[in-house]
């Protein structure tokens, strides 16, 4: 009995070693020794299956051999809830993604321990070709959210503009995707502005659906332009400000004033809008006060420096004048006069 168990364990270990190297011949030899070997994988203490390892490392031929012998391995999850499709998508092994999807397209919707589906991982890493295969196999996977964020937000968050463009093209008839918001009410335009992604902002505002919503507010009542105002003033800030100006972006205070004027003096903003307005005003005042104090301190410093220079210049001029006067006086009037008291008449 112990000998038989040792042989089974050796065969299992051989398969796992073969998955690391992608050695199909070793896999076939082990299965010849034990036809039920792949069915016993789930009884082992290993966290992953050989298919997980092969998918992660990109062994296409080995993956195909495993799936031909036991297709259900594609549905197995590791200790973190990840299928082999999760790993292949994250690594961008498109050929393996193509092999895994025909076994069961529903694995596109399997969430790992962190709530991520394969499309999320592919988008976070910018794996364009893998994303295409996943969207083709399961178009609804684009609707799955991660902590209140859609896959669009992930592309912006990880700064993969090409992946974002792919998603936009895939959902061209789904306007709600483009203007969707995360759990904080931030659109992808808000998020791109927070991260100062100039190219992404310019691209987003070239889309009519997003440009129409350029002044949409988040849960705090801030527009994308408001978000920009709270960021450091640098070259990117100025460039993005110009882009927003061309797109007709406005700040929330201007929007409220415009709305109140158009509706008449009796209109009062709601409680949430008023709270957001008060919060915004306080933040603006604090920001302006901070800028004023910084600018004031520099002005005073420079003014003080100017006064110091003027004082020093005056002092130096006085000293120079005294020295010149003393030198001139010494030259024309030597000590004791021209004639010394001990000289005789006509003598030297």
Protein Blocks (a to p, Z undefined) as FASTA:
>chain_A
ZZmmmmmmmmmmmmmmmmmnopaklmmmmmmmmmklmmmmmmmmbfbdfklmmmmnopak
lmmmmmmmommlmmpccfkopafklmmmmnopaklmmmmmmmomklmmpccfkopafklm
mmmnopaklmmmmmmmmmmlmmpcgehiafklmmmmnopaklmmmmmmmmmmlmklmmpc
cfkopafklmmmmnopaklmmmmmmpmklmmmmmpccfkopafklmmmmpccdfklmmmm
mmmmmnopacfklmmmmmmmmnojkbccdfklmmmmmmmmmmmmmmmmmmmmmmmmmmmm
mmmmmmmmmmmmmmmmmmmmmmmmmmmmmmmmcghijbdfkbcehiZZ
